[in-house]
């Protein structure tokens, strides 16, 4: 196995683990807070505002968002690894997937707010 | 109490799911709707997010050990992400009855094909492969169209039903592309994360992800997937295929029942 291949695997693997663990820790904090304070896990469309007041539901939703963004970050990292290794073919393929995913986020927001 | 039960349901689905290259959603959605009584959109929303956790946890292990073919996975993702988008739009138009019966038929068909392969003894080769690093094998030119069509279809089904779509991706890589069951499971897990994220964004934007359901379920699933991925290297490939066939048949029956009642 080449150094570039080891780097690619290590970067992707680390990104997935860190993103997932970070999201899980944030969700656990939200769940623990709900348990300790007795507050519910409700979170409306304006859950982001609830983060300031440490609302348990908002904290869990923040964890959900972190988790959903993890595959996106993983693609960015894969693109960097392919770029550094000079694997232009897979750099382009990774950027296409990334572009499609970002496009789907934009469409989801537009349709969701209609 | 409900949160604890949801967490335990997630733990079981996560462990079983990662062993089979399923995101776990195929098991989670029926449990959340049939056992806990949540609306399908809430079950699917929580399931898709949990699927990302399963995939991240298992794929991290599979990518590091070289069992997942990352390049093949990325090529397939160009189709699964488009499929997930199309599926999200289609979900608003197709009657659930049609989807349920179509899905039941697909699952039964795949189960039959896998069963025939297992009986032919062709799965035997997998058991001797161990954790061997197969590296990347390019997609053969003649298989590009069927592979992209199947991957696109997997993406559609994923976002329509709130599952990772491993149930289509594992047979796609194993049967169509001729890779070992182990590489198929590993690569499928890698593809599922990106596909489920593309499917989850519309649910998040619509407000269909309920933190009271998603929180405990995702934490449980992540813990289960962690256990499952570490058991994967020690489990016989033929046994894995047989379990997979049983899960396919069970899910097919569930889908048919949903179609009849829906």
Interface residues (C-beta under 8 A of the other chain):
Chain A: X1 X8 X9 X10 X12 X13 X14 X16 X17 X19 X20 X23 X24 X27 X28 X30 X31 X34 X40 X41 X42 X43 X44 X45 X47 X56 X57 X58 X60 X61 X63 X64 X65 X67 X68 X69 X70 X71 X72 X74 X75 X78 X90 X93 X94 X96 X97 X100 X101 X103 X104 X105 X107 X108 X109 X111 X112 X113
Chain B: X3 X49 X52 X53 X55 X56 X57 X59 X60 X61 X63 X64 X66 X70 X71 X74 X75 X77 X78 X81 X82 X84 X85 X88 X133 X193 X194 X196 X197 X198 X200 X201 X202 X204 X205 X206 X207 X209 X211 X212 X214 X215 X216 X218 X219 X222
